[in-house]
Structures are given as structure tokens and as C-alpha cells.
Amino acid sequence: MQSIIKQELNEHLKTLDATTKSIGSALEVAANICIDSLKQGGKILIFGNGGSAADAQHIAAELVGRYKLERKGLSAIALSTDTSSLTAIANDYGYEHVFDRQIEALANPEDVAVGISTSGNSDNVINALKLAKDIGCKSIGLSGKSGGNMNKLCDVNLIIPAVDTARIQEMHILLGHIICHLIEIEFSMSE
């Protein structure tokens, strides 16, 4: 067990090091997109499947509640949390439309769509990003591997340079926390 624990921790550190080297200014760009939207009265709409759905919910909670600093609540919605909408849309239109139908109903041009997909190719995430772009929303991707189809749909795609889903997800929540912190600093200073 100890060798497996060490191996997992070392793989995490390798992925963190590679991410640190590759992310560059993209993280700052993503944070500024969110800050600009929120200052214009927009909201952050976050979505993904499985562990990425949990990350969407986690990030939205950090913004609506707080991450580290006291400030007003910020408008963020995880599109994976309304089970009635998810199941009705999946039943009536197909699972590939569970997020784009919500984008259609909730998104305005001043909003930001944040799609999370470790492959960058999840059909329902791609469909939502396409529609968000048509509406005029800015979009941010959290992906891995090569970034997949999200590369051509996102204003900024934060690609984790890894193929292991667990390592990609670990970096996604770290980047989500950093973005929340940058947003929070801006809003706690402006109050």
C-alpha cells in the first residue's frame, strides 16, 4: 500500500509541475473573464459530467457562498444540480442536450459558460458551449489531454497536460479554487 500511495502522490506532483509550466497567463485570462461578467451583472454557468459535475457544484458553491474572504454572494449556477430539469431534458431530448437546454433557458450575453470535460469532447458539454457562443457568452473550458473539441469553442481552454482522468480532475479543482480566489480578491476590494 505504501508504494501505491507514494506513486499516486508522485503522479499528482508531476501533473502539478506540468500544469504549472503549461497554464501560463490563461488562468489570469479566465479569472478576468469571470470578473468582467460579474461586474456587468452576469452569472457564471458551470457544467460537466460525473466528477466534473461535482467540480461544477463545488466551484459554484465557492462563488455563491465564499472561498476565503468575506464579500457579497456572487452569481454562479452548477447546471448539474437540478435533477428534475436534468431528467426531464434527458428523457424528452436526450442526454446530449441536458446542458444546452439549460443554457438556452438561463444564459444571457453577459454571462460566462464554464464547461468541464477531462477529454474536452463530452457531447453535452460541447453542445452547451456551442449554444453559449451563439448567445454571445464568453466561455471557459477546463479540459485535459489535447483539449479536444473544446479548443475551438472556448475563449480560453485550461488544458491539463495529462491523460489520467484522476490527475486531470485534481488539477481542475485546484484551478477552480485559484480562479475563485482571484475573483474574490477583486470583489472584496471593491466593497
N, C-alpha and C positions, 0 to 999 in steps of 0.2 A: 504494500500500500504506500509506503513512504516514497518509493521510486516513482509511482504513478503521480503522487501529489507533487513531487519535485518537477516531474516532466510537465504537468499541467501548468504549474506556476511559471516555469521557464518558457513555455509556449506563449503564455499570456504576456510575459515581458518582451519576448521577441516581437510579438504583434504590436505591442505598445510602442516599441522603438521604431518599427517600420511605419506605423501610423504617424508618429511624431515627425518623422522625416518627410512624409508624403503629403500631409494635410496642408501645410503652408498657411497662406492667408485665407484659404477657403472657409475656415472656421469663423474668422472675423467677418467675412462677407455674409455668411449665413446669419450670424448674430445681428448684423446691421439690417438685413432684410426684415428680420422679425421686429427689431426695434422700430424701424420706419413704419411698418404696418400697424403696430400697436399705437404709435403716436398719432396715426391717421384715423384711429378708431376701428382698425381692423382686428381680426382674430386669427389665431393660429389653429389650423385644422390638421390633425396628425392621424396617420393611419398605417396599418400593417397587419400581418397575419401571425398567429401563434405568439412566439416570444416577442416579435416586433409589435404585435398588438399590445402586449404588456408594457413594452417600452413606450409606446404612444400614450398609454394611460398614465404611466409614471411621469413622463415629461409634462403632460398637460396638468397633472396634479401639482407639480413643482411651480408652474406658472400661475395657476388659479390660486393656490394656497401661498406657499413661499418656498424658496430654496434655502437661502441662508440669511437674507436680510428682510427687515420689516419694510413693507411698501404696500401699495394698493394691489388688489387682486387683478391679474391680467387675463385677458380673454383667450382661452385655449380650450379646444374640444378634441377628445380622442374619439374618432368615428367608429371604433370597435366596441364601444361600451353599451350601446342601445340595442339590447338583444331583440326587442320587438321589431325595430327597423331592420336589423341585420337579417333576421329570419324571414320577415315578410318580403324584403327585396330579393333575397336568395331564392325563395320559393317562387315568386312571381316573375323575376327577370334573370335569375341565375347568379351564382356566387361571384362571377366575374364583374358584377355590377353593384356589389354591396357598398363600395366607397364612392363610385362616381355618381350614383343616385343621391347620396347624401351631399356630395359637393354641389350637385345641381340645386338642391334644396337650400343649402346653407351658405354657400360661398358668394362673396362679393369681390369686385376687382381689387379692393384694398387689402384683402386677406392673403395669408400665406398657406399654401398646401405643403405639408411635410410628409412625404412618402418614405416608408421604411421597408426595405426588402434586402435580405442578405445577398441575393443573387442579382438584384436590380431588374428582375424580369417578371415579378408576380403580376399576372394579368389584371387583377382587380386594382392593384396599386398603379399600374401603367394607365389603365382606363381613367382613373381618378385624376392623375397628373395631366393627361391629355385634356380632359374637360376643364380642369382648373386653368390651364394655359388658354383655352378658348374663352373662358370668362374674363381673363386678364389678371389672374392671381399670379404672384411670384411663387416659385416653388423651390423647395429644398429636398434633396434626396439624402438618405442615409443608406448606403449600399456596401457591397463588398465585391470580392473577385475583380472583375473588369468594370463594374458599374452597370453593365447590361444596358437594356433599353432606356433606363432612367437617364443615361448620359445626355441623350438628345432632348429630353423633356424638362430637365431641371435647370433653373438659373444657376444653381450650384449643387453638385452632387458630391457628398462627402464619402469617398470610396475608401473602405478599409482594405489595405493590401494583404488580404488573407483569403484562404478558401474554406477554412474550418468555420462552420456556422457559429459555434460557441464563441470562438475568438472574435468574430465579427460583431456578434451581439454584445459582448463585453465592451468593445470599443464604442459601439453605438450609444450605450447608456452613459459612458464617460463623456463623449462629445455632446450628448444631450444635456448633461449636467453643466458642462462648460458654457454652452450657449445660454442655458437658464441663468447662470451666474453673471454673464456679460449683460444680459437683458436686465436682470435685477439691479445690478450696479447703476445702470442708466436710469431706471425708474426710481430708485431710492434717492439718487442725487437730484432728480428733478422735482421732488416733492417738497 
